[in-house]
Amino acid sequence: MVESTRLIDLRSDTVTRPSPAMRRAMAEAPVGDDQYGEDPSVNRLQDRIAELLGKEAALFVPSGTMSNQIALKLLTRPGDEVILGEDAHMIWHEAGAGAANSGVQFTAVGRGGLFS
């Protein structure tokens, strides 16, 4: 068995320390304006994900929170109730965004989404 004392910190991508090679790759990457569909890297990523999922298109968003809010907006109407596990990210970490953005209310069910 190989032992390592190297620490890998997975708490958040805000603690990532890119290597010199990673910084070079970022500096040399082709870029464009994603807002206008002109970023080749984002376009390739979206095309690849759509292909993998068998969909006509995919949309990259920069965070899980943003994707949750887009899903709520598309799948609910103001006044709807959304049932979630009591430890759901949308309840504890999205600061009431579901109510503010989509007019929905959350109801928490048992741990892990299990009804008791």
A tleap script that builds the chain and sets N, CA, C and O, in Angstrom:
source leaprc.protein.ff14SB
mol = sequence {
  NMET VAL GLU SER THR ARG LEU ILE ASP LEU
  ARG SER ASP THR VAL THR ARG PRO SER PRO
  ALA MET ARG ARG ALA MET ALA GLU ALA PRO
  VAL GLY ASP ASP GLN TYR GLY GLU ASP PRO
  SER VAL ASN ARG LEU GLN ASP ARG ILE ALA
  GLU LEU LEU GLY LYS GLU ALA ALA LEU PHE
  VAL PRO SER GLY THR MET SER ASN GLN ILE
  ALA LEU LYS LEU LEU THR ARG PRO GLY ASP
  GLU VAL ILE LEU GLY GLU ASP ALA HIE MET
  ILE TRP HIE GLU ALA GLY ALA GLY ALA ALA
  ASN SER GLY VAL GLN PHE THR ALA VAL GLY
  ARG GLY GLY LEU PHE CSER
}
set mol.1.N position { 0.833 -1.171 0.000 }
set mol.1.CA position { 0.000 0.000 0.000 }
set mol.1.C position { 0.888 1.248 0.000 }
set mol.1.O position { 1.872 1.309 0.737 }
set mol.2.N position { 0.546 2.230 -0.817 }
set mol.2.CA position { 1.299 3.473 -0.884 }
set mol.2.C position { 0.697 4.456 0.108 }
set mol.2.O position { -0.513 4.678 0.115 }
set mol.3.N position { 1.534 5.034 0.932 }
set mol.3.CA position { 1.063 6.030 1.884 }
set mol.3.C position { 1.412 7.413 1.372 }
set mol.3.O position { 2.446 7.622 0.739 }
set mol.4.N position { 0.527 8.350 1.660 }
set mol.4.CA position { 0.759 9.716 1.229 }
set mol.4.C position { 0.390 10.664 2.358 }
set mol.4.O position { -0.600 10.456 3.061 }
set mol.5.N position { 1.179 11.689 2.523 }
set mol.5.CA position { 0.855 12.716 3.506 }
set mol.5.C position { 0.307 13.961 2.816 }
set mol.5.O position { 0.050 14.977 3.463 }
set mol.6.N position { 0.134 13.875 1.512 }
set mol.6.CA position { -0.373 15.003 0.745 }
set mol.6.C position { -1.843 15.228 1.071 }
set mol.6.O position { -2.641 14.291 1.038 }
set mol.7.N position { -2.193 16.447 1.381 }
set mol.7.CA position { -3.559 16.803 1.728 }
set mol.7.C position { -4.315 17.250 0.484 }
set mol.7.O position { -3.829 18.084 -0.280 }
set mol.8.N position { -5.488 16.701 0.288 }
set mol.8.CA position { -6.369 17.141 -0.788 }
set mol.8.C position { -7.594 17.744 -0.126 }
set mol.8.O position { -8.337 17.048 0.565 }
set mol.9.N position { -7.806 19.026 -0.333 }
set mol.9.CA position { -8.888 19.757 0.322 }
set mol.9.C position { -10.081 19.857 -0.620 }
set mol.9.O position { -10.031 20.593 -1.605 }
set mol.10.N position { -11.151 19.125 -0.329 }
set mol.10.CA position { -12.334 19.103 -1.184 }
set mol.10.C position { -13.491 19.922 -0.613 }
set mol.10.O position { -14.630 19.765 -1.053 }
set mol.11.N position { -13.215 20.794 0.362 }
set mol.11.CA position { -14.302 21.578 0.955 }
set mol.11.C position { -15.013 22.451 -0.066 }
set mol.11.O position { -16.239 22.568 -0.046 }
set mol.12.N position { -14.258 23.053 -0.939 }
set mol.12.CA position { -14.841 24.023 -1.862 }
set mol.12.C position { -13.857 24.306 -2.978 }
set mol.12.O position { -12.646 24.202 -2.785 }
set mol.13.N position { -14.377 24.666 -4.159 }
set mol.13.CA position { -13.461 25.022 -5.234 }
set mol.13.C position { -12.839 26.393 -5.007 }
set mol.13.O position { -11.961 26.798 -5.770 }
set mol.14.N position { -13.271 27.115 -3.979 }
set mol.14.CA position { -12.635 28.399 -3.680 }
set mol.14.C position { -11.306 28.229 -2.959 }
set mol.14.O position { -10.576 29.207 -2.789 }
set mol.15.N position { -10.970 27.013 -2.528 }
set mol.15.CA position { -9.669 26.769 -1.898 }
set mol.15.C position { -8.695 26.085 -2.856 }
set mol.15.O position { -7.604 25.684 -2.451 }
set mol.16.N position { -9.080 25.955 -4.107 }
set mol.16.CA position { -8.230 25.318 -5.112 }
set mol.16.C position { -6.984 26.160 -5.365 }
set mol.16.O position { -7.050 27.387 -5.439 }
set mol.17.N position { -5.857 25.483 -5.494 }
set mol.17.CA position { -4.609 26.154 -5.823 }
set mol.17.C position { -4.110 25.593 -7.151 }
set mol.17.O position { -3.487 24.531 -7.178 }
set mol.18.N position { -4.379 26.300 -8.262 }
set mol.18.CA position { -3.977 25.780 -9.569 }
set mol.18.C position { -2.460 25.683 -9.707 }
set mol.18.O position { -1.713 26.521 -9.201 }
set mol.19.N position { -2.033 24.642 -10.400 }
set mol.19.CA position { -0.606 24.441 -10.668 }
set mol.19.C position { -0.182 25.382 -11.799 }
set mol.19.O position { -1.036 25.946 -12.483 }
set mol.20.N position { 1.126 25.555 -12.002 }
set mol.20.CA position { 1.586 26.370 -13.131 }
set mol.20.C position { 1.040 25.859 -14.474 }
set mol.20.O position { 0.691 26.658 -15.343 }
set mol.21.N position { 0.968 24.544 -14.643 }
set mol.21.CA position { 0.432 23.991 -15.896 }
set mol.21.C position { -1.049 24.346 -16.057 }
set mol.21.O position { -1.504 24.650 -17.160 }
set mol.22.N position { -1.785 24.307 -14.963 }
set mol.22.CA position { -3.204 24.677 -15.030 }
set mol.22.C position { -3.349 26.157 -15.388 }
set mol.22.O position { -4.201 26.523 -16.199 }
set mol.23.N position { -2.525 26.998 -14.787 }
set mol.23.CA position { -2.582 28.438 -15.090 }
set mol.23.C position { -2.241 28.698 -16.563 }
set mol.23.O position { -2.881 29.522 -17.215 }
set mol.24.N position { -1.227 27.990 -17.083 }
set mol.24.CA position { -0.872 28.138 -18.500 }
set mol.24.C position { -2.036 27.735 -19.393 }
set mol.24.O position { -2.362 28.430 -20.356 }
set mol.25.N position { -2.668 26.593 -19.063 }
set mol.25.CA position { -3.801 26.114 -19.867 }
set mol.25.C position { -4.928 27.139 -19.868 }
set mol.25.O position { -5.549 27.376 -20.904 }
set mol.26.N position { -5.196 27.747 -18.719 }
set mol.26.CA position { -6.248 28.768 -18.659 }
set mol.26.C position { -5.878 29.990 -19.495 }
set mol.26.O position { -6.714 30.537 -20.215 }
set mol.27.N position { -4.613 30.414 -19.394 }
set mol.27.CA position { -4.172 31.600 -20.124 }
set mol.27.C position { -4.189 31.382 -21.631 }
set mol.27.O position { -4.415 32.321 -22.395 }
set mol.28.N position { -3.949 30.140 -22.064 }
set mol.28.CA position { -3.861 29.848 -23.492 }
set mol.28.C position { -5.165 29.330 -24.094 }
set mol.28.O position { -5.236 29.105 -25.302 }
set mol.29.N position { -6.187 29.139 -23.278 }
set mol.29.CA position { -7.454 28.584 -23.773 }
set mol.29.C position { -8.155 29.572 -24.704 }
set mol.29.O position { -8.157 30.776 -24.448 }
set mol.30.N position { -8.752 29.056 -25.791 }
set mol.30.CA position { -9.539 29.940 -26.649 }
set mol.30.C position { -10.770 30.405 -25.874 }
set mol.30.O position { -11.434 29.608 -25.213 }
set mol.31.N position { -11.064 31.683 -25.960 }
set mol.31.CA position { -12.202 32.228 -25.222 }
set mol.31.C position { -13.091 33.055 -26.140 }
set mol.31.O position { -12.675 33.501 -27.210 }
set mol.32.N position { -14.298 33.240 -25.701 }
set mol.32.CA position { -15.260 34.079 -26.395 }
set mol.32.C position { -16.308 34.497 -25.392 }
set mol.32.O position { -16.220 34.150 -24.215 }
set mol.33.N position { -17.289 35.229 -25.843 }
set mol.33.CA position { -18.349 35.708 -24.958 }
set mol.33.C position { -19.442 34.657 -24.861 }
set mol.33.O position { -20.228 34.478 -25.790 }
set mol.34.N position { -19.485 33.965 -23.729 }
set mol.34.CA position { -20.480 32.912 -23.528 }
set mol.34.C position { -21.899 33.458 -23.613 }
set mol.34.O position { -22.802 32.769 -24.088 }
set mol.35.N position { -22.102 34.683 -23.159 }
set mol.35.CA position { -23.439 35.282 -23.181 }
set mol.35.C position { -24.014 35.315 -24.597 }
set mol.35.O position { -25.229 35.231 -24.778 }
set mol.36.N position { -23.151 35.435 -25.589 }
set mol.36.CA position { -23.599 35.478 -26.981 }
set mol.36.C position { -23.330 34.174 -27.719 }
set mol.36.O position { -23.397 34.132 -28.948 }
set mol.37.N position { -23.027 33.106 -26.979 }
set mol.37.CA position { -22.789 31.807 -27.596 }
set mol.37.C position { -21.493 31.733 -28.373 }
set mol.37.O position { -21.371 30.935 -29.303 }
set mol.38.N position { -20.510 32.564 -27.999 }
set mol.38.CA position { -19.265 32.654 -28.756 }
set mol.38.C position { -18.052 32.059 -28.035 }
set mol.38.O position { -16.919 32.264 -28.472 }
set mol.39.N position { -18.271 31.324 -26.936 }
set mol.39.CA position { -17.142 30.717 -26.231 }
set mol.39.C position { -17.013 29.271 -26.681 }
set mol.39.O position { -17.882 28.455 -26.373 }
set mol.40.N position { -15.938 28.932 -27.409 }
set mol.40.CA position { -15.824 27.582 -27.965 }
set mol.40.C position { -15.761 26.486 -26.899 }
set mol.40.O position { -16.274 25.389 -27.119 }
set mol.41.N position { -15.146 26.761 -25.758 }
set mol.41.CA position { -15.064 25.740 -24.704 }
set mol.41.C position { -16.438 25.435 -24.128 }
set mol.41.O position { -16.797 24.270 -23.959 }
set mol.42.N position { -17.203 26.469 -23.827 }
set mol.42.CA position { -18.552 26.275 -23.284 }
set mol.42.C position { -19.445 25.614 -24.328 }
set mol.42.O position { -20.228 24.723 -23.998 }
set mol.43.N position { -19.335 26.038 -25.575 }
set mol.43.CA position { -20.152 25.433 -26.635 }
set mol.43.C position { -19.858 23.941 -26.784 }
set mol.43.O position { -20.778 23.137 -26.935 }
set mol.44.N position { -18.572 23.570 -26.739 }
set mol.44.CA position { -18.209 22.145 -26.826 }
set mol.44.C position { -18.754 21.365 -25.635 }
set mol.44.O position { -19.264 20.256 -25.791 }
set mol.45.N position { -18.641 21.950 -24.447 }
set mol.45.CA position { -19.158 21.290 -23.243 }
set mol.45.C position { -20.665 21.064 -23.357 }
set mol.45.O position { -21.148 19.963 -23.097 }
set mol.46.N position { -21.401 22.094 -23.740 }
set mol.46.CA position { -22.857 21.970 -23.857 }
set mol.46.C position { -23.246 20.956 -24.924 }
set mol.46.O position { -24.163 20.161 -24.717 }
set mol.47.N position { -22.563 20.974 -26.056 }
set mol.47.CA position { -22.855 20.003 -27.119 }
set mol.47.C position { -22.584 18.577 -26.650 }
set mol.47.O position { -23.358 17.665 -26.940 }
set mol.48.N position { -21.489 18.389 -25.928 }
set mol.48.CA position { -21.126 17.051 -25.441 }
set mol.48.C position { -22.140 16.537 -24.424 }
set mol.48.O position { -22.525 15.369 -24.475 }
set mol.49.N position { -22.571 17.383 -23.511 }
set mol.49.CA position { -23.554 16.971 -22.503 }
set mol.49.C position { -24.888 16.658 -23.160 }
set mol.49.O position { -25.530 15.669 -22.807 }
set mol.50.N position { -25.317 17.483 -24.109 }
set mol.50.CA position { -26.570 17.205 -24.824 }
set mol.50.C position { -26.489 15.856 -25.526 }
set mol.50.O position { -27.440 15.075 -25.499 }
set mol.51.N position { -25.353 15.586 -26.153 }
set mol.51.CA position { -25.151 14.303 -26.833 }
set mol.51.C position { -25.196 13.140 -25.833 }
set mol.51.O position { -25.863 12.135 -26.078 }
set mol.52.N position { -24.493 13.279 -24.719 }
set mol.52.CA position { -24.474 12.221 -23.698 }
set mol.52.C position { -25.868 11.915 -23.158 }
set mol.52.O position { -26.196 10.760 -22.887 }
set mol.53.N position { -26.688 12.959 -23.003 }
set mol.53.CA position { -28.020 12.786 -22.428 }
set mol.53.C position { -29.108 12.563 -23.472 }
set mol.53.O position { -30.273 12.372 -23.127 }
set mol.54.N position { -28.729 12.587 -24.750 }
set mol.54.CA position { -29.707 12.379 -25.807 }
set mol.54.C position { -30.701 13.519 -25.930 }
set mol.54.O position { -31.868 13.294 -26.251 }
set mol.55.N position { -30.252 14.739 -25.680 }
set mol.55.CA position { -31.109 15.926 -25.751 }
set mol.55.C position { -30.659 16.803 -26.907 }
set mol.55.O position { -29.538 16.678 -27.400 }
set mol.56.N position { -31.553 17.697 -27.335 }
set mol.56.CA position { -31.183 18.571 -28.451 }
set mol.56.C position { -30.233 19.683 -28.026 }
set mol.56.O position { -29.496 20.218 -28.855 }
set mol.57.N position { -30.243 20.037 -26.737 }
set mol.57.CA position { -29.370 21.109 -26.264 }
set mol.57.C position { -29.119 20.950 -24.770 }
set mol.57.O position { -29.852 20.251 -24.071 }
set mol.58.N position { -28.073 21.612 -24.300 }
set mol.58.CA position { -27.757 21.666 -22.873 }
set mol.58.C position { -27.341 23.093 -22.554 }
set mol.58.O position { -26.933 23.843 -23.441 }
set mol.59.N position { -27.447 23.459 -21.296 }
set mol.59.CA position { -27.069 24.799 -20.859 }
set mol.59.C position { -26.135 24.684 -19.670 }
set mol.59.O position { -26.488 24.081 -18.657 }
set mol.60.N position { -24.944 25.259 -19.785 }
set mol.60.CA position { -24.006 25.287 -18.665 }
set mol.60.C position { -24.353 26.459 -17.769 }
set mol.60.O position { -24.507 27.585 -18.241 }
set mol.61.N position { -24.477 26.197 -16.476 }
set mol.61.CA position { -24.613 27.275 -15.495 }
set mol.61.C position { -23.503 27.090 -14.462 }
set mol.61.O position { -23.091 25.961 -14.195 }
set mol.62.N position { -23.019 28.178 -13.882 }
set mol.62.CA position { -21.825 28.094 -13.052 }
set mol.62.C position { -21.996 27.515 -11.656 }
set mol.62.O position { -21.003 27.323 -10.955 }
set mol.63.N position { -23.221 27.230 -11.230 }
set mol.63.CA position { -23.362 26.676 -9.880 }
set mol.63.C position { -24.589 25.781 -9.769 }
set mol.63.O position { -25.547 25.912 -10.532 }
set mol.64.N position { -24.539 24.873 -8.808 }
set mol.64.CA position { -25.689 24.028 -8.516 }
set mol.64.C position { -26.862 24.845 -8.015 }
set mol.64.O position { -28.014 24.525 -8.310 }
set mol.65.N position { -26.582 25.903 -7.254 }
set mol.65.CA position { -27.653 26.773 -6.766 }
set mol.65.C position { -28.388 27.406 -7.938 }
set mol.65.O position { -29.618 27.450 -7.950 }
set mol.66.N position { -27.644 27.895 -8.922 }
set mol.66.CA position { -28.281 28.500 -10.085 }
set mol.66.C position { -29.114 27.472 -10.842 }
set mol.66.O position { -30.222 27.777 -11.283 }
set mol.67.N position { -28.592 26.262 -10.995 }
set mol.67.CA position { -29.360 25.235 -11.705 }
set mol.67.C position { -30.623 24.869 -10.927 }
set mol.67.O position { -31.665 24.618 -11.533 }
set mol.68.N position { -30.546 24.835 -9.597 }
set mol.68.CA position { -31.749 24.584 -8.796 }
set mol.68.C position { -32.797 25.664 -9.032 }
set mol.68.O position { -33.979 25.358 -9.192 }
set mol.69.N position { -32.375 26.917 -9.053 }
set mol.69.CA position { -33.325 28.016 -9.225 }
set mol.69.C position { -33.943 28.017 -10.626 }
set mol.69.O position { -35.126 28.323 -10.779 }
set mol.70.N position { -33.162 27.681 -11.632 }
set mol.70.CA position { -33.704 27.567 -12.990 }
set mol.70.C position { -34.741 26.455 -13.045 }
set mol.70.O position { -35.809 26.628 -13.631 }
set mol.71.N position { -34.429 25.309 -12.433 }
set mol.71.CA position { -35.377 24.190 -12.419 }
set mol.71.C position { -36.672 24.577 -11.715 }
set mol.71.O position { -37.755 24.262 -12.208 }
set mol.72.N position { -36.579 25.257 -10.566 }
set mol.72.CA position { -37.793 25.692 -9.865 }
set mol.72.C position { -38.629 26.614 -10.742 }
set mol.72.O position { -39.849 26.471 -10.815 }
set mol.73.N position { -37.980 27.551 -11.400 }
set mol.73.CA position { -38.695 28.521 -12.241 }
set mol.73.C position { -39.404 27.820 -13.397 }
set mol.73.O position { -40.520 28.193 -13.759 }
set mol.74.N position { -38.764 26.812 -13.974 }
set mol.74.CA position { -39.341 26.107 -15.118 }
set mol.74.C position { -40.425 25.109 -14.733 }
set mol.74.O position { -41.361 24.885 -15.500 }
set mol.75.N position { -40.308 24.505 -13.547 }
set mol.75.CA position { -41.177 23.382 -13.189 }
set mol.75.C position { -42.284 23.722 -12.199 }
set mol.75.O position { -43.112 22.867 -11.885 }
set mol.76.N position { -42.312 24.955 -11.703 }
set mol.76.CA position { -43.321 25.325 -10.708 }
set mol.76.C position { -44.031 26.608 -11.107 }
set mol.76.O position { -43.640 27.304 -12.044 }
set mol.77.N position { -45.097 26.898 -10.354 }
set mol.77.CA position { -45.798 28.176 -10.482 }
set mol.77.C position { -45.844 28.824 -9.104 }
set mol.77.O position { -45.773 28.123 -8.095 }
set mol.78.N position { -45.963 30.155 -9.041 }
set mol.78.CA position { -46.063 30.802 -7.731 }
set mol.78.C position { -47.176 30.167 -6.896 }
set mol.78.O position { -48.275 29.915 -7.388 }
set mol.79.N position { -46.870 29.916 -5.638 }
set mol.79.CA position { -47.820 29.289 -4.732 }
set mol.79.C position { -47.661 27.788 -4.614 }
set mol.79.O position { -48.243 27.177 -3.718 }
set mol.80.N position { -46.881 27.176 -5.504 }
set mol.80.CA position { -46.662 25.728 -5.431 }
set mol.80.C position { -45.875 25.367 -4.170 }
set mol.80.O position { -45.118 26.173 -3.630 }
set mol.81.N position { -46.080 24.140 -3.727 }
set mol.81.CA position { -45.318 23.584 -2.615 }
set mol.81.C position { -44.298 22.604 -3.184 }
set mol.81.O position { -44.632 21.766 -4.022 }
set mol.82.N position { -43.063 22.713 -2.729 }
set mol.82.CA position { -41.995 21.820 -3.157 }
set mol.82.C position { -41.603 20.973 -1.945 }
set mol.82.O position { -41.231 21.506 -0.900 }
set mol.83.N position { -41.690 19.657 -2.095 }
set mol.83.CA position { -41.376 18.747 -0.996 }
set mol.83.C position { -39.931 18.278 -1.138 }
set mol.83.O position { -39.539 17.744 -2.176 }
set mol.84.N position { -39.152 18.484 -0.091 }
set mol.84.CA position { -37.720 18.175 -0.093 }
set mol.84.C position { -37.343 17.416 1.169 }
set mol.84.O position { -38.057 17.466 2.171 }
set mol.85.N position { -36.220 16.717 1.116 }
set mol.85.CA position { -35.663 16.127 2.327 }
set mol.85.C position { -35.259 17.226 3.290 }
set mol.85.O position { -34.865 18.313 2.865 }
set mol.86.N position { -35.353 16.955 4.581 }
set mol.86.CA position { -35.103 18.005 5.576 }
set mol.86.C position { -33.681 18.560 5.543 }
set mol.86.O position { -33.428 19.634 6.087 }
set mol.87.N position { -32.762 17.850 4.918 }
set mol.87.CA position { -31.387 18.340 4.827 }
set mol.87.C position { -31.055 18.891 3.436 }
set mol.87.O position { -29.883 19.012 3.080 }
set mol.88.N position { -32.074 19.220 2.659 }
set mol.88.CA position { -31.881 19.667 1.274 }
set mol.88.C position { -31.121 20.994 1.194 }
set mol.88.O position { -31.326 21.900 2.002 }
set mol.89.N position { -30.254 21.077 0.211 }
set mol.89.CA position { -29.469 22.285 -0.034 }
set mol.89.C position { -30.371 23.499 -0.223 }
set mol.89.O position { -30.069 24.576 0.291 }
set mol.90.N position { -31.474 23.340 -0.953 }
set mol.90.CA position { -32.354 24.486 -1.220 }
set mol.90.C position { -32.948 25.062 0.057 }
set mol.90.O position { -33.237 26.257 0.118 }
set mol.91.N position { -33.132 24.240 1.065 }
set mol.91.CA position { -33.676 24.739 2.330 }
set mol.91.C position { -32.603 25.466 3.142 }
set mol.91.O position { -32.850 26.553 3.663 }
set mol.92.N position { -31.433 24.877 3.248 }
set mol.92.CA position { -30.419 25.374 4.176 }
set mol.92.C position { -29.412 26.356 3.588 }
set mol.92.O position { -28.812 27.130 4.333 }
set mol.93.N position { -29.214 26.345 2.279 }
set mol.93.CA position { -28.100 27.121 1.724 }
set mol.93.C position { -28.477 28.074 0.596 }
set mol.93.O position { -27.593 28.708 0.021 }
set mol.94.N position { -29.739 28.193 0.267 }
set mol.94.CA position { -30.093 29.065 -0.851 }
set mol.94.C position { -30.872 30.297 -0.417 }
set mol.94.O position { -31.472 30.982 -1.244 }
set mol.95.N position { -30.861 30.576 0.881 }
set mol.95.CA position { -31.308 31.854 1.449 }
set mol.95.C position { -32.683 32.316 0.979 }
set mol.95.O position { -32.871 33.498 0.691 }
set mol.96.N position { -33.635 31.411 0.897 }
set mol.96.CA position { -34.989 31.803 0.514 }
set mol.96.C position { -35.162 32.122 -0.957 }
set mol.96.O position { -36.165 32.719 -1.348 }
set mol.97.N position { -34.198 31.732 -1.779 }
set mol.97.CA position { -34.252 32.067 -3.204 }
set mol.97.C position { -35.461 31.454 -3.900 }
set mol.97.O position { -36.008 32.063 -4.820 }
set mol.98.N position { -35.893 30.262 -3.486 }
set mol.98.CA position { -37.064 29.639 -4.108 }
set mol.98.C position { -38.305 30.494 -3.944 }
set mol.98.O position { -39.086 30.646 -4.883 }
set mol.99.N position { -38.494 31.057 -2.754 }
set mol.99.CA position { -39.635 31.939 -2.510 }
set mol.99.C position { -39.471 33.254 -3.264 }
set mol.99.O position { -40.418 33.741 -3.882 }
set mol.100.N position { -38.273 33.828 -3.213 }
set mol.100.CA position { -38.037 35.118 -3.859 }
set mol.100.C position { -38.123 35.038 -5.380 }
set mol.100.O position { -38.722 35.911 -6.008 }
set mol.101.N position { -37.536 34.005 -5.982 }
set mol.101.CA position { -37.478 33.906 -7.444 }
set mol.101.C position { -38.699 33.255 -8.070 }
set mol.101.O position { -39.108 33.633 -9.168 }
set mol.102.N position { -39.285 32.279 -7.385 }
set mol.102.CA position { -40.356 31.487 -8.005 }
set mol.102.C position { -41.657 31.502 -7.222 }
set mol.102.O position { -42.666 30.980 -7.696 }
set mol.103.N position { -41.654 32.087 -6.036 }
set mol.103.CA position { -42.882 32.159 -5.253 }
set mol.103.C position { -43.342 30.820 -4.710 }
set mol.103.O position { -44.537 30.614 -4.499 }
set mol.104.N position { -42.402 29.899 -4.479 }
set mol.104.CA position { -42.764 28.576 -3.962 }
set mol.104.C position { -42.429 28.499 -2.481 }
set mol.104.O position { -41.634 29.280 -1.957 }
set mol.105.N position { -43.055 27.537 -1.826 }
set mol.105.CA position { -42.702 27.264 -0.434 }
set mol.105.C position { -42.203 25.835 -0.337 }
set mol.105.O position { -42.622 24.964 -1.099 }
set mol.106.N position { -41.307 25.604 0.606 }
set mol.106.CA position { -40.733 24.280 0.799 }
set mol.106.C position { -41.355 23.600 2.006 }
set mol.106.O position { -41.628 24.233 3.025 }
set mol.107.N position { -41.574 22.303 1.872 }
set mol.107.CA position { -41.960 21.457 2.994 }
set mol.107.C position { -40.917 20.357 3.102 }
set mol.107.O position { -40.655 19.631 2.143 }
set mol.108.N position { -40.328 20.248 4.282 }
set mol.108.CA position { -39.288 19.243 4.504 }
set mol.108.C position { -39.906 17.943 4.996 }
set mol.108.O position { -40.804 17.945 5.838 }
set mol.109.N position { -39.414 16.835 4.457 }
set mol.109.CA position { -39.814 15.512 4.947 }
set mol.109.C position { -38.598 14.873 5.609 }
set mol.109.O position { -37.497 15.422 5.553 }
set mol.110.N position { -38.794 13.727 6.228 }
set mol.110.CA position { -37.765 13.053 7.018 }
set mol.110.C position { -36.399 12.984 6.390 }
set mol.110.O position { -36.237 13.168 5.184 }
set mol.111.N position { -35.431 12.718 7.215 }
set mol.111.CA position { -34.023 12.656 6.801 }
set mol.111.C position { -33.852 11.755 5.581 }
set mol.111.O position { -34.386 10.647 5.532 }
set mol.112.N position { -33.115 12.239 4.620 }
set mol.112.CA position { -32.881 11.475 3.405 }
set mol.112.C position { -34.103 11.403 2.502 }
set mol.112.O position { -34.139 10.594 1.576 }
set mol.113.N position { -35.108 12.242 2.761 }
set mol.113.CA position { -36.311 12.258 1.932 }
set mol.113.C position { -37.287 11.141 2.234 }
set mol.113.O position { -38.220 10.913 1.465 }
set mol.114.N position { -37.089 10.430 3.352 }
set mol.114.CA position { -37.974 9.319 3.705 }
set mol.114.C position { -39.139 9.816 4.548 }
set mol.114.O position { -38.952 10.568 5.504 }
set mol.115.N position { -40.327 9.393 4.189 }
set mol.115.CA position { -41.490 9.713 5.005 }
set mol.115.C position { -41.485 8.818 6.229 }
set mol.115.O position { -41.099 7.652 6.144 }
set mol.116.N position { -41.906 9.346 7.360 }
set mol.116.CA position { -41.954 8.497 8.556 }
set mol.116.C position { -43.393 8.255 8.978 }
set mol.116.O position { -43.639 7.563 9.965 }
savepdb mol mol.pdb
quit
